[in-house]
Amino acid sequence: MSDTLIRSYRFRAEREAQWQDLERLVSHAEASGARALAPGELQRLPVLYRATVSSLSVARAISLDASLLAYLENLATRAYFLVYGTRISPAHAIGRFFSHELPATVRASRHHILASALVMGLGVALGWLLTASDMDWFYTFVDGWITGGRDPSAATAYLRGTLFDAGDWKDELVAFASFLFTHNAAIGILCFALGAAFGIPVVYLLFVNGLTLGAMCALFDSRGLGTEMLGWLAIHGTTELFAIVLCGAAGFLLADGMVRPGRRTRLAALAARGRPAAVLVLGAVAMLLVAALLEGLGRQLVQETWLRFAIGGAMLVLWLVAFTFGGRERRDVPA
């Protein structure tokens, strides 16, 4: 028998009982979950893990046989994930994201969110003012495929009907909601993706979206339907526009890393900004899904203007409260 095999045999004989005990605990936890372990077993687990890691270190140093090294490496790896790994269910992870990580990131990114809202707000104001002064501007700011016949050539009765007539909603509204979610999510993700281009495309996208919205509002206001239009918009718009603003803020976060990298390289600064930016976009996509449901269903089923304002206002308050107070027990994510 070779010296290596003799050393391996003696080494195993002295320590094998600990390894077997650790393997039993790890196998039991993998099969039934860590909560299935008794309190005494949970206390022994890190002790046995450290002893096994120590055995692995010694085995490597004295060059024991390969099969023993492979066994110890496998056991140490399995025990590591049990001792140090975070094991949470997908439902818990999703709940944690929306209740803690997203609100904390929104608060930490408040300056970028305000900048995004300001750019879009300026677009809305300019689109409204120019279109109100000359309706020809409407065709400059609003693409024909968006209007659905709602343009300056339409009769006032028709415009009013688009705000209150549900029509054949049973066949069309669910598909419309799906389209709106896909369209708005694509715009939001584009704002995020183009942030690395120093934020210039993000400013353009936000401003153009504002111009379109302002022009549409000006058209309806010119026919005495301004309040009805805003109510029609409010039921989903407080959620949808908030989500688009968050996407714009995500783009500005990336742009901030490119413009002000500090002592880091631009690539490192971009990577550091990438995680909070991605959190904002994921949260915005979820909000756009809610907005699409409100747009395609609730807006058509709720016919009273005051109730539309109430629903839109309630949604805005809900988002503000959630983002202001959510996850306060943890330290906010740094901007």
VEXKOLMI-314303 format. One record per residue: residue number from 0; residue in three letters; y, x, z of N, C-alpha, C, CB in turn. Coordinates in steps of 0.05 Angstrom, whole numbers, m for minus. Atoms other than C-alpha are relative to their C-alpha. Glycine has a CB too. Example, Ala and Ser with C-alpha at 12.3 -4.5 7.8 and 13.67 -1.06 7.14 Angstrom:
BEGIN
 torlo tivex    n_y    n_x    n_z   ca_y   ca_x   ca_z    c_y    c_x    c_z   cb_y   cb_x   cb_z
     0   ala    m24     18      0    m90    246    156     24     18      0      1    m20     25
     1   ser    m24    m16     m1    m21    273    143     22    m15     14      9      9    m29
***
This chain:
BEGIN
 torlo tivex    n_y    n_x    n_z   ca_y   ca_x   ca_z    c_y    c_x    c_z   cb_y   cb_x   cb_z
     0   met    m24     17      0      0      0      0     25     18      0      0    m19     25
     1   ser    m24    m17      2     67     29    m20     19     m4     24     15     m7    m26
     2   asp    m19      1    m22    122     45     30     19    m25     m2     17     26      2
     3   thr    m18     23      4    167    m10     m1    m13    m26     10      8     m3    m29
     4   leu     13     25     m9    115    m64     11     m4      0     30    m27     m2    m14
     5   ile      3     m1    m29    102    m40     82     26     m7     14    m10     28      9
     6   arg    m26      6    m12    176    m41     98      7    m30     m3     22     17    m13
     7   ser     m5     29      5    182   m111     67    m16    m17     19     m5     m7    m29
     8   tyr     18     16    m18    123   m136    108     11      0     28    m29     11     m1
     9   arg    m11     m2    m27    151   m110    173     27    m14      3      3     30      9
    10   phe    m26     12     m1    221   m133    157     m3    m31      1     17      8    m25
    11   arg      4     29      1    196   m203    141    m12    m10     27    m18     m8    m23
    12   ala     14      9    m25    151   m207    203     20     m2     23    m22     20      7
    13   glu    m19      0    m22    210   m191    249     20    m23     m2     15     27      1
    14   arg    m22     19      4    258   m242    219     m8    m26    m13     22     13    m16
    15   glu      8     23     16    218   m294    182      3    m26     15    m29      4     m9
    16   ala     m3     25    m15    220   m345    238     28    m11     m2     m7      5     30
    17   gln    m28     10      4    296   m349    232      5    m11    m27     20     23      6
    18   trp     m3     10     28    293   m356    157    m13    m27     m4    m11     20    m20
    19   gln     14     25      2    242   m411    162     15    m23     14    m28      2     11
    20   asp    m16     20    m15    284   m447    214     24     m9    m16      8     11     27
    21   leu    m23      6     16    345   m442    170     m8    m17    m25     15     26     m9
    22   glu      9     14     24    307   m465    108     m7    m29      7    m24     14    m13
    23   arg      7     28     m8    281   m526    146     25    m16      4    m16      1     26
    24   leu    m24     15     m4    351   m546    167     15     m6    m26     19     16     19
    25   val    m13      3     25    380   m535     98    m14    m21    m17      2     27    m15
    26   ser     15     19     16    325   m574     64      4    m29     11    m30      7     m1
    27   his     m4     27    m12    333   m632    113     27    m11     m6     m4      2     31
    28   ala    m28      9      6    409   m634    103      3     m7    m30     19     22      8
    29   glu     m2      6     28    401   m631     27    m13    m27     m7    m13     23    m16
    30   ala     14     25      6    353   m689     28     13    m24     13    m28      2     10
    31   ser    m10     24    m15    387   m734     80     29      2      7    m16     m3     25
    32   gly    m28     m3     m7    457   m707     88      3     15     26     14    m27      2
    33   ala     m5    m17    m25    488   m662    142      0    m18     25     26     15     m3
    34   arg     m1     18    m24    497   m723    188    m28     m5     11     13    m26     m7
    35   ala     27      5    m10    421   m727    194     m8     22     20    m20     m1    m24
    36   leu      7    m21    m18    420   m662    233      9     m7     29     13     27     m8
    37   ala     m7      5    m28    420   m666    309     22     19      8    m25      4     18
    38   pro    m22    m18     m9    479   m636    348     m9     29      5     12    m11     25
    39   gly     10    m27     m5    436   m577    370     m6     15    m26    m25     m1     17
    40   glu      5    m13     26    415   m564    298     25      8    m14    m16    m20    m18
    41   leu    m26     m7     12    487   m565    274     11     25     13     19    m23      3
    42   gln    m10    m24    m14    504   m513    327    m15     25     m8     m2     m3     30
    43   arg     16    m24      8    446   m467    306      5      7    m29    m29     m6      4
    44   leu     m2     m5     28    462   m473    232     17     24     m7     11    m25    m14
    45   pro    m16    m24      7    520   m423    227    m11     26     11     28     m4      9
    46   val     12    m24    m11    484   m375    273    m23     10    m17    m11     m6     29
    47   leu     22     m7     17    422   m376    230     10      9    m28    m19    m23     m4
    48   tyr    m11     m9     26    464   m370    167     10     29      2     24    m19     m8
    49   arg    m10    m28     m3    499   m307    193    m23     20      3     19      1     24
    50   ala     24    m18     m3    432   m277    213    m13      4    m26    m20    m12     21
    51   thr     13     m2     26    404   m291    144     17     18    m19     m4    m27    m13
    52   val    m18    m16     16    465   m260    110     m2     30      9     29     m9      2
    53   ser      3    m27    m10    457   m199    155    m27     12    m10      1      0     30
    54   ser     26    m10     10    383   m194    135      2      7    m29    m22    m22      5
    55   leu     m3     m6     29    402   m198     62     15     26     m4     15    m23    m14
    56   ser    m15    m25      2    452   m142     71    m17     24      5     25      0     18
    57   val     18    m22     m7    401    m98    104    m21      4    m22    m14     m5     28
    58   ala     21     m1     21    348   m115     52     10     13    m25    m11    m28     m6
    59   arg    m11    m13     24    394    m94     m4      4     30      5     27    m13     m7
    60   ala     m6    m28     m6    413    m29     32    m25     17      0     13      1     28
    61   ile     24    m16     m2    341     m6     42    m19     m5    m24    m15     m5     26
    62   ser     14      5     25    319    m32    m27    m28    m11      4     m2     26    m16
    63   leu     25     13     m3    264    m79     m7     m9    m14    m26      1    m21     23
    64   asp     10     10     25    221   m115    m59     17    m23    m10    m30     m9      4
    65   ala    m18     19     14    255   m160   m110     m5    m29      8     m3      2    m30
    66   ser      6     28     m7    219   m224    m89     12     m8     26    m30     m4      1
    67   leu    m12      5    m25    244   m219    m18     30     m3     m3     m7     22     21
    68   leu    m29      1      4    315   m205    m41      8    m27    m14      9     23    m18
    69   ala     m6     26     14    313   m266    m88     m2    m23     19    m19     m3    m24
    70   tyr      4     21    m19    287   m310    m32     24     m2     19    m25      4     16
    71   leu    m23      0    m19    343   m289     16     26     m7    m13      2     28     13
    72   glu    m24      8     14    397   m295    m36      1    m30     m5      2     15    m27
    73   asn      1     29      4    375   m366    m53      5    m15     25    m26     m8    m12
    74   leu     m4     14    m26    371   m386     20     28      2     10    m20     11     20
    75   ala    m27     m5    m10    438   m355     37     20    m17    m16      8     30     m2
    76   thr    m18     16     17    472   m391    m22     m2    m29      7     m8      4    m30
    77   arg      3     28     m8    443   m459     m3     13     m5     27    m30     m8      1
    78   ala    m12      3    m26    464   m449     69     30      2      0    m12     20     20
    79   tyr    m30     m3      1    534   m427     50     13    m26     m7      7     21    m21
    80   phe    m12     25      8    549   m492     14     m3    m22     22    m13    m10    m26
    81   leu      3     19    m22    523   m531     74     19      6     23    m29      0     10
    82   val    m17     m8    m23    563   m491    125     29     m2     m8     m6     29      9
    83   tyr    m28     m2      7    628   m482     86      8    m20    m22      6     27    m10
    84   gly     m7     18     22    625   m531     28     10    m26     10    m24     m5    m18
    85   thr    m11     26     m6    664   m596     27    m16    m21    m14     30     m2     m8
    86   arg     17     21     12    618   m655     15     12    m27      5    m29      2     11
    87   ile    m12     26     m2    654   m719      2     m9    m17    m24     31      1      2
    88   ser      9     17     22    636   m779    m40     23     m3    m20     m7    m28     11
    89   pro    m21      4     20    673   m793   m105     21    m21      8    m12     m8    m27
    90   ala    m19     21     m9    703   m856    m75     20     11     21    m15    m24     12
    91   his    m18    m12    m20    730   m816    m16     20     19    m13    m16     14     22
    92   ala    m17    m19     13    758   m763    m62     23    m14    m15    m15     18    m20
    93   ile    m20     15     15    794   m815   m105     20    m13     20    m13    m23    m16
    94   gly    m17     11    m21    821   m850    m42     19     21     11    m16    m13     21
    95   arg    m16    m22    m11    845   m783    m15     22      8    m20    m18     24      6
    96   phe    m20     m8     21    881   m768    m81     24    m19      1    m13      0    m28
    97   phe    m22     20      2    921   m833    m82     14     m3     27    m11    m26     m9
    98   ser    m12      5    m26    934   m837     m7     14     25     11    m21     m9     20
    99   his    m12    m24    m12    952   m764      6     12     19    m21    m21     15     16
   100   glu     m9    m21     18    956   m715    m52     22     m9    m19    m23     11    m16
   101   leu    m20     10     18    995   m758   m101     27     m5     14    m10    m25    m13
   102   pro    m27      4    m14   1049   m782    m51     13     26      8     m4    m17     24
   103   ala    m12    m26     m8   1058   m711    m25     12     15    m24    m21     17     14
   104   thr    m10    m13     24   1066   m684    m95     25    m13    m11    m22      1    m22
   105   val    m23     14      9   1115   m738   m114     25      8     17     m4    m31      2
   106   arg    m22     m7    m18   1158   m722    m53     10     29     m6     m7     m3     29
   107   ala     m8    m28      5   1156   m647    m68     13      3    m27    m25     17      2
   108   ser    m11     m2     27   1175   m660   m140     24    m18     m5    m21     m6    m21
   109   arg    m21     20      2   1233   m707   m125     23      8    m18     10     m7     28
   110   his    m22     m9     17   1285   m664   m160     m7     m2    m30      8     29      7
   111   his      9      2     28   1245   m662   m224     m2    m30     m8    m27     14     m5
   112   ile      2     28      6   1233   m737   m219     28    m12     m5    m14    m15     23
   113   leu    m27      9      4   1307   m750   m211     11      9    m27     18     10     23
   114   ala    m10    m10     26   1322   m707   m272    m13    m16    m22     m7     30     m3
   115   ser     14     16     20   1270   m745   m312     12    m28     m2    m30     m2      6
   116   ala    m12     27      0   1299   m812   m291     28      0    m11      0    m11     29
   117   leu    m27     m2     10   1369   m789   m307      1      2    m30     15     24     12
   118   val      1     m3     29   1351   m768   m378     m7    m27    m13    m20     21     m8
   119   met      7     25     11   1317   m834   m392     22    m21      4    m27    m11     12
   120   gly    m22     18     m6   1373   m873   m358     23      3    m19      9      3     28
   121   leu    m22     m5     19   1425   m840   m402     m7    m11    m28      5     31     m2
   122   gly      8     11     25   1384   m859   m463      3    m30     m1    m29      8     m6
   123   val     m3     29     m2   1381   m932   m440     29     m8     m3    m12    m10     26
   124   ala    m29      7      0   1456   m934   m428     12      4    m27     15     16     21
   125   leu    m12     m6     26   1474   m902   m494    m11    m20    m21     m5     29     m9
   126   gly     12     18     19   1425   m945   m533     11    m28      2    m30     m1      3
   127   trp    m11     27     m5   1452  m1009   m501     29     m1    m10     m1     m7     30
   128   leu    m29      1      7   1526   m991   m511      4      2    m30     14     24     13
   129   leu     m4     m2     29   1520   m969   m584    m10    m24    m15    m15     25    m10
   130   thr     11     24     14   1476  m1028   m604     17    m24      5    m29     m5      9
   131   ala    m18     23     m7   1522  m1077   m568     25      1    m17      7      0     29
   132   ser    m25     m3     16   1581  m1049   m608     m5     m4    m29     13     27      5
   133   asp      7      3     29   1544  m1049   m675    m30     m3     m2     11     25    m16
   134   met     29      6      1   1476  m1081   m686    m15     17    m20     m4    m29     m7
   135   asp     14    m17     19   1461  m1033   m743    m13     24     14     20     11    m21
   136   trp     12    m22    m15   1446   m981   m690    m29     m8      9     17      7     25
   137   phe     27      9     m8   1385  m1023   m671    m21     12    m18     m1    m31      0
   138   tyr     20    m10     19   1348  m1002   m733     m3     31      1      8     m8    m29
   139   thr      1    m29     m4   1364   m929   m717    m18      7     24     27     12      3
   140   phe     13     m6    m25   1336   m932   m647    m28    m12      3     17     m9     22
   141   val     25     15     m4   1277   m980   m654    m17      1    m26      5    m29      9
   142   asp     19      0     22   1217   m969   m700     m9    m29     m6    m24     18      5
   143   gly      7     27      8   1198  m1031   m740    m26     m9     11     m1     m1    m30
   144   trp     27      9     m9   1125  m1032   m716      1     m8     29    m20     22     m3
   145   ile     m2      8    m28   1149  m1040   m644     12    m28      3     18     20     15
   146   thr    m16     25     m4   1194  m1101   m655    m17    m25     m2     22     m1    m21
   147   gly     15     24      3   1143  m1152   m677     18    m23     m9    m15     m7     25
   148   gly    m19     21      9   1199  m1191   m711     24     m3     18    m14    m25     m2
   149   arg    m23      2    m19   1247  m1182   m652     21     20     m8     m9      5     29
   150   asp    m21    m17     10   1306  m1153   m689     25    m17     m5     m9     15    m26
   151   pro    m25     16      3   1378  m1174   m705     m2    m22    m20     22     18     m8
   152   ser      2     22     20   1355  m1217   m764    m15    m24     11    m15     11    m24
   153   ala     15     22    m11   1312  m1261   m718     18    m21     12    m20     10     21
   154   ala    m16     22    m12   1337  m1329   m695     m2      1     30    m11    m28    m10
   155   thr     m1     m1    m30   1356  m1337   m622    m24    m16     11     26    m12     10
   156   ala     22     15    m10   1302  m1390   m613    m26     16     m1     m3    m26    m17
   157   tyr     24    m16      2   1249  m1342   m638      0     22     21     m1     14    m28
   158   leu     m2    m20    m21   1274  m1287   m591     m7    m11     27     28     13      0
   159   arg      6     13    m26   1271  m1335   m533    m30     m6      2     17    m26      3
   160   gly     29      6      0   1201  m1355   m553    m17     24      6     m8    m12    m27
   161   thr     15    m24     m6   1177  m1284   m549      0      7     29     10     24    m16
   162   leu     m1     m5    m29   1198  m1282   m476    m16    m20     16     29     m1      9
   163   phe     12     21    m16   1165  m1347   m455    m25    m12    m12     19    m21      5
   164   asp     23     13     12   1112  m1369   m505    m24     18      2      6     m8    m29
   165   ala     24    m17     m2   1043  m1343   m487    m16     m1    m26    m17    m10     23
   166   gly     14      1     25   1014  m1366   m553    m30      0      5      7     23    m18
   167   asp     29     m2     m3    940  m1352   m564     m8     24     17    m13      2    m28
   168   trp      4    m23    m18    938  m1306   m505    m30      4      8     16     m3     25
   169   lys     28     m3     m8    864  m1319   m490    m14     19    m18    m14    m27      0
   170   asp     14    m17     19    844  m1281   m552     14     27     m3     m1    m13    m27
   171   glu    m15    m24      8    899  m1228   m556     10     17     23     23     m9    m16
   172   leu    m15    m15    m20    929  m1208   m489    m16     23     12      8    m18     22
   173   val     16    m22    m11    871  m1166   m463      1     24    m19    m30     m9      5
   174   ala     m1    m21     20    870  m1126   m528     28     13      0     m7    m10    m28
   175   phe    m27    m10     m1    946  m1120   m524      4     18     24     20    m23      1
   176   ala     m3    m16    m24    942  m1093   m453    m14     27     m4    m13    m14     24
   177   ser     14    m25      6    891  m1041   m476     16     18    m18    m27     m6    m13
   178   phe    m16    m16     18    936  m1019   m533     24     12     14     10    m18    m23
   179   leu    m24    m10    m15    997  m1012   m487     m8     22     18     13    m23     15
   180   phe      9    m21    m18    958   m971   m437     m5     26    m16    m26     m8     15
   181   thr      6    m23     17    933   m924   m492     26     13    m11    m19     m7    m23
   182   his    m25    m10     12   1002   m918   m525     17     14     21     15    m23    m13
   183   asn    m17    m11    m20   1041   m906   m461    m12     25     13      7    m21     21
   184   ala     14    m23    m12    989   m858   m432      3     24    m19    m29     m6      6
   185   ala     m3    m22     19    993   m817   m496     28     12      1     m6    m11    m29
   186   ile    m28    m10     m2   1069   m813   m491      3     17     26     20    m23      0
   187   gly     m3    m14    m25   1064   m792   m418    m14     27     m1    m11    m17     22
   188   ile     15    m25      2   1011   m739   m431     14     20    m19    m29     m4     m9
   189   leu    m15    m17     18   1053   m713   m489     24     13     14      9    m16    m24
   190   cys    m22    m11    m16   1112   m705   m442    m10     24     17     13    m21     18
   191   phe     11    m21    m16   1068   m664   m396     m8     24    m16    m25    m11     15
   192   ala     10    m22     16   1037   m622   m450     22     17    m12    m18    m10    m23
   193   leu    m22    m14     13   1104   m604   m482     19     13     20     15    m19    m18
   194   gly    m17    m12    m20   1134   m582   m416      1     30     m3     m9     m7     27
   195   ala      1    m29      3   1112   m511   m431     20     11    m21    m28      9     m7
   196   ala    m20     m8     20   1161   m510   m490     28     m1     12     m2    m18    m25
   197   phe    m25     m1    m15   1217   m500   m439     13    m27      4     19     18    m16
   198   gly     m9     26     m7   1224   m575   m430     17    m14    m21     16      2     24
   199   ile    m17     13     20   1264   m589   m493    m13    m24    m13      7     20    m22
   200   pro     13     25     11   1213   m637   m525     m1    m22     21    m27      7    m10
   201   val      1     20    m21   1208   m672   m458     26    m16      2     m7     12     28
   202   val    m26     13      0   1282   m686   m457      3    m19    m24     23     21      0
   203   tyr     m1     17     24   1277   m713   m528    m16    m25      3     m9     16    m25
   204   leu     17     23     m2   1219   m759   m514     11    m21     20    m28      8      8
   205   leu    m11     18    m20   1250   m788   m451     25    m14    m10      6     15     26
   206   phe    m26     11     10   1318   m798   m484     m5    m20    m22     18     23    m10
   207   val      6     19     22   1289   m831   m546    m12    m25     10    m18     13    m21
   208   asn     11     24    m12   1248   m878   m504     21    m17     13    m22      7     20
   209   gly    m23     14    m12   1311   m896   m467     17    m14    m20     17     19     17
   210   leu    m16     13     21   1349   m909   m531    m14    m25    m10      4     20    m23
   211   thr     15     24     10   1294   m957   m555      3    m23     20    m29      7     m4
   212   leu     m1     21    m20   1294   m995   m490     29    m12      2     m8     11     28
   213   gly    m28     10     m2   1370   m999   m487      7    m17    m24     19     23      2
   214   ala     m6     15     24   1374  m1024   m559    m13    m28      1     m9     15    m25
   215   met     13     26     m2   1323  m1079   m546     15    m18     20    m29      3      9
   216   cys    m14     16    m20   1360  m1102   m484     27    m10    m11      5     16     26
   217   ala    m25      8     11   1426  m1103   m521     m3    m23    m20     14     24    m14
   218   leu      5     21     19   1397  m1147   m576     m3    m27     14    m25      6    m16
   219   phe      4     25    m14   1373  m1200   m527     25     m9     15    m24      3     19
   220   asp    m25      7    m15   1437  m1196   m486     21    m12    m19     11     25     14
   221   ser    m20     11     19   1478  m1210   m549     m6    m29     m7      0     17    m26
   222   arg      7     28      5   1441  m1276   m555      0    m17     25    m28     m2    m14
   223   gly     m1     15    m25   1454  m1297   m483    m27      0     15      8    m28     m5
   224   leu     26     m1    m13   1383  m1276   m462     m4     25     16    m22     m2    m22
   225   gly      2    m26    m14   1400  m1213   m423    m16     m3     26     27     10      6
   226   thr     15      3    m26   1375  m1239   m355    m29     m6     m5     13    m23     16
   227   glu     28      7      6   1312  m1269   m386    m15     25    m10     m1    m22    m21
   228   met     12    m24     10   1298  m1203   m422     m7     19     23     18     14    m20
   229   leu      5    m18    m23   1306  m1162   m358    m22    m10     18     26      4     16
   230   gly     22     11    m16   1260  m1210   m321    m27      4    m14      4    m29      5
   231   trp     24     m5     17   1209  m1205   m378     m9     29      2      5     m8    m30
   232   leu      6    m28     m2   1214  m1130   m373     m8      9     28     24     16     m9
   233   ala      3     m9    m28   1215  m1125   m297    m29     m2     10     18    m16     18
   234   ile     26      5    m12   1146  m1153   m284    m20     23     m5    m12    m26    m12
   235   his     17    m24      4   1113  m1092   m315     16     26     m1    m16     m3    m26
   236   gly    m17    m23      6   1172  m1046   m328      5     18     24     26     m8    m11
   237   thr     m5    m17    m24   1183  m1023   m256    m23     20      4      4    m17     24
   238   thr     24    m18     m2   1112   m994   m258     m2     19    m23    m25    m16      3
   239   glu      3    m16     25   1111   m971   m330     21     22     m2      1    m18    m24
   240   leu    m22    m20      3   1179   m936   m330     m2     21     22     27    m14      1
   241   phe      5    m19    m22   1164   m904   m262    m21     20     m9     m8    m15     26
   242   ala     21    m18      8   1100   m876   m291      9     20    m22    m24    m16    m11
   243   ile    m10    m18     21   1135   m848   m353     19     21     12     14    m17    m22
   244   val    m17    m20    m14   1187   m816   m308    m16     21     14     19    m15     20
   245   leu     18    m20    m13   1131   m783   m269    m11     20    m20    m23    m14     15
   246   cys      9    m18     21   1103   m755   m334     22     19     m9    m11    m17    m23
   247   gly    m22    m18      7   1171   m729   m352      5     21     21     25    m17     m4
   248   ala     m3    m19    m22   1176   m697   m284    m21     22     m1     m1    m14     27
   249   ala     21    m20      3   1109   m663   m296      7     20    m22    m27    m14     m7
   250   gly     m9    m18     20   1136   m635   m360     22     19      9     10    m15    m24
   251   phe    m21    m17    m11   1198   m610   m324    m10     21     20     22    m18     13
   252   leu     13    m19    m18   1154   m577   m272     m9     25    m15    m23    m12     16
   253   leu     10    m23     17   1121   m535   m326     23     15    m12    m18    m11    m22
   254   ala    m23    m14     11   1188   m521   m358     14     17     21     20    m21    m11
   255   asp    m13    m15    m21   1215   m498   m291    m15     27      3     m1    m16     27
   256   gly     15    m25     m2   1159   m447   m288      6     19    m23    m30     m6      1
   257   met     m6    m17     22   1177   m422   m357     29     11      2     m3    m15    m26
   258   val    m28     m8     m1   1252   m419   m345      6     17     25     19    m25      1
   259   arg     m5    m15    m25   1250   m393   m273    m26     10     12     15    m18     21
   260   pro     26    m10    m11   1186   m353   m263      3     16     25    m13     16    m21
   261   gly     m4    m16    m24   1217   m312   m208    m13     28     m4    m13    m13     25
   262   arg     12    m26      2   1178   m248   m194    m27     m1    m14     m3     13     27
   263   arg     25      2     13   1116   m275   m227      4      1    m30    m14    m27      8
   264   thr     m1      2     29   1099   m272   m301      3    m30     m6    m25     12    m13
   265   arg     m2     28      8   1113   m336   m339    m27    m14      0     13     m2    m28
   266   leu     26     11      0   1039   m347   m347     m9     m7     28    m21     19    m13
   267   ala      7      5    m28   1028   m342   m272     16    m23     11      3     25     17
   268   ala    m17     22     m9   1087   m388   m258     m9    m26    m12     29      6     m6
   269   leu      9     24     13   1061   m438   m308    m26    m10     13     m5      5    m30
   270   ala     24      7    m13    993   m437   m275      5    m12     28    m19     24      3
   271   ala     m7     10    m27   1024   m448   m206     12    m28     m2     19     19     14
   272   arg    m12     27      3   1063   m508   m231    m20    m20    m12     25      2    m18
   273   gly     18     17     14   1004   m535   m269    m14    m20     18    m21     16    m14
   274   arg     15     19    m17    967   m566   m210     17    m24      9    m11     15     25
   275   pro    m16     23     m8   1024   m609   m182      8    m17    m25     25      8     14
   276   ala     m7     15     24   1043   m628   m254    m24    m18     m8      7     19    m23
   277   ala     24     16      8    971   m651   m268     m4    m23     20    m25     18      1
   278   val      2     21    m20    971   m691   m203     19    m23     m7      7     10     28
   279   leu    m19     20      8   1034   m728   m226    m10    m16    m24     27     12     m6
   280   val     10     13     24   1003   m743   m294    m23    m19      6     m7     20    m21
   281   leu     23     17     m7    938   m769   m265      9    m26     15    m20     15     18
   282   gly    m11     24    m14    977   m815   m218     14    m18    m19     18      9     22
   283   ala    m15     16     20   1021   m838   m276    m19    m16    m18     18     18    m17
   284   val     19     14     17    960   m856   m319    m11    m24     15    m23     19     m8
   285   ala      9     23    m15    934   m900   m263     21    m22      2     m8      9     29
   286   met    m22     19     m1   1002   m933   m257      3    m14    m27     26     13      7
   287   leu     m2     13     27   1004   m945   m333    m22    m20     m4     m1     22    m21
   288   leu     22     19      2    937   m980   m327      8    m26     14    m26     11     12
   289   val    m10     23    m14    968  m1027   m276     22    m14    m16     11      8     29
   290   ala    m22     11     16   1029  m1036   m320    m10    m15    m24     20     22     m8
   291   ala     12     13     23    986  m1053   m380    m12    m27      7    m21     17    m13
   292   leu     11     26     m9    951  m1108   m341     22    m20      5    m18      4     25
   293   leu    m23     18     m5   1017  m1136   m318     13     m9    m26     21     14     18
   294   glu    m13      6     26   1045  m1132   m389    m17    m20    m16      3     26    m16
   295   gly     16     16     18    986  m1163   m424     m9    m27     12    m24     15     m7
   296   leu      9     24    m13    968  m1216   m372     21    m14     17    m24      6     17
   297   gly    m19     13    m19   1016  m1229   m315     26     m8    m12      5     18     23
   298   arg    m26      6     11   1079  m1227   m356     m1    m26    m17     10     23    m17
   299   gln      2     24     17   1054  m1282   m403     m7    m25     17    m20      5    m22
   300   leu      9     23    m16   1024  m1325   m348     22     m9     20    m25      7     16
   301   val    m22      7    m18   1087  m1323   m304     24     m6    m17      6     24     20
   302   gln    m21      9     18   1141  m1363   m338     28     m1     13     m7    m27    m11
   303   glu    m26      2    m14   1196  m1367   m285     13     28      2     m3    m12     28
   304   thr    m14    m26      0   1248  m1311   m292      2     11     28     27     m3    m13
   305   trp     m4    m10    m27   1261  m1307   m217    m26     11     11     10    m22     18
   306   leu     25    m10     m9   1187  m1298   m204     m8     26    m13    m22    m21     m5
   307   arg      4    m26     14   1183  m1243   m256     15     22     14      8     m2    m29
   308   phe    m16    m19    m15   1239  m1207   m220    m13      6     27     29    m10      4
   309   ala     12     m3    m26   1204  m1218   m154    m25     18     m1     m7    m27     13
   310   ile     25    m16      4   1138  m1189   m179      7     29     m6    m18    m12    m21
   311   gly     m9    m27      7   1173  m1129   m211     12     14     23     19     m1    m23
   312   gly    m12    m13    m24   1214  m1116   m149    m20      7     21     21    m18     12
   313   ala     21     m6    m19   1153  m1121   m105    m16     24     m8    m18    m24      4
   314   met     15    m24     10   1116  m1070   m148     16     25      4     m8     m4    m29
   315   leu    m17    m23     m4   1175  m1023   m145      0      8     30     28     m5    m10
   316   val      0     m6    m29   1178  m1028    m69    m27     11      8      6    m26     16
   317   leu     27    m10     m7   1103  m1018    m65     m3     30     m7    m21    m16    m15
   318   trp      2    m28      8   1107   m953   m104     17     18     17      7      4    m30
   319   leu    m18    m17    m16   1167   m927    m66    m10      4     29     28    m13      1
   320   val     11     m2    m27   1135   m942      2    m24     19      0     m7    m27     11
   321   ala     24    m16      1   1069   m911    m19      7     30     m4    m18     m9    m23
   322   phe     m7    m28      6   1102   m847    m46     17     12     23     14      2    m26
   323   thr    m18    m11    m22   1151   m841     13    m16      5     25     22    m20      6
   324   phe     14     m2    m25   1102   m851     70    m29      9     m2      2    m26     15
   325   gly     29     m7      3   1033   m835     41     m5     29      7     m9     m6    m28
   326   gly      8    m27     m6    998   m774     69     19     16     17     m4     14    m25
   327   arg    m20    m15    m16   1052   m756    119    m13     18     22     18    m20     14
   328   glu     13    m17    m21   1000   m727    168     m7     27    m10    m24    m14     11
   329   arg      6    m26     12    988   m670    119     26     12    m10    m21     m2    m22
   330   arg    m23    m14     11   1038   m617     97      3     m6    m30     m2     30      5
   331   asp     m5      7     28   1070   m637     31     m7     24    m18     29     m8     m4
   332   val      6    m20     20   1049   m599    m32     26     13     m8    m15    m13    m24
   333   pro    m25    m13      7   1101   m546    m47      6     m4    m30     m1     29      6
   334   ala     m9      3     28   1142   m555   m110     m3     27    m15     29    m10     m2
***
